[in-house]
Amino acid sequence: MTMLDDRTTAAAWPTAYPQEGYAVVDVETTGLARDDRIVSAAVYRLDAQGNVEDHWYTLVNPERDPGPVWIHGLTTSVLEGAPLFADIVGEFSQRLDGRVLVAHNAMFDWSMIAREYARAEHTAPVRRRLCTIALAKELALPLPNLKLESLAAHFGVVQQRAHNALDDARVLAEAFRPSLHAAAERGVRLPLLECRPLTEWTPSPSATTPRIGQQATSSYRSNSWRPSRKRPACPYPNPGRYESDKPLKQGMRVAFSGDTSVERELLEDRAVEAGLHVATSVSRLTSLLVTNDPDAATSKTIKAKSFGTPIIDEAAFTHLLRDVAPAEGSQDSADE
């Protein structure tokens, strides 16, 4: 036990922190889009202070092509004999039940899990989630980037098999405990979010889900071919550019570039619901650009850098969406 842990345990544990314990989760998937499937899942159960209680891992037959084998390493032959999600939903539920779901980019893991439960005609027994990326930001950890490997290295956790669900969950569990204790010692509010389970599932009209053994479609880069979508005009004036360490404000113009771990359309929907203006291009009026690859030489990133437009990643953006400041006025924006 470290000196930090000794001090934290000796002191009164924050009463506002969850008392029910945590389920640290990692899932590997056939891709990143709405209709993609889980191919493996792992859960580390932790008590209220982050101590490991047990762990569990399973392969899952996605009933379709496994997708990016070069990332998760799970081939068609490996997955053919694996259980269906409906077969493991009971065991999975026992691991999640009544606990706070913890994941690295928790919005993605939760979305995949909730959709699998809905397909299996069950409801995931999860009511709150915690993203370790958001927690790292709350703690202002000096990380070079927001990757799991960087968080692990910061706490001296050794990664053995990246993109293996069991090892990723282990690494995250070992990094989460010191993060949790650091937050407790400093009185940091945990970035807990509500989980809203799906109660029914309807596949996308254009979804193509080839069976295992069939030719895969190019769904992994899901944001490269989506149809254009007309959105209503934003009712709020553009308040200007996003400023670091301040909240987003209704009316801000947000542009997206490159692939996102959560389906792009879902991110755009959430932005619109929060009162933001989703822009299809970058101009001098753009408030911020959201991209997971700021060094990519796309037209949007090049323009954003030339205009001095702030650039943030997807995880930071989803974190900021939790608390968007209201607009000063409600007249129609005149910046288009």
Secondary structure, 3 states (H helix, E strand, C coil): CCHHHHHHHHCCCCCCCCCCCEEEEEEEECCCCCCCCEEEEEEEEECCCCCEEEEEEEECECCCCCCCHHHHCCCHHHHHCCCEHHHHHHHHHHHHCCCEEEECCHHHHHHHHHHHHHHCCCCCCCCEEEEHHHHHHHCCCCCCCCCHHHHHHHCCCCCCCCCCHHHHHHHHHHHHHHHHHHHHHHCCCCCEEECCCCCCCCCCCCCCCCCCCCCCCCCCCHHHCCCCCCCCCCCCCCCCCCCCCCCCECCCEEEEECCCCCCHHHHHHHHHHCCCEEECCCCCCCCEEEECCCCCCCHHHHHHHHHCCCEECHHHHHHHHHHCECCCCCCCCCCC
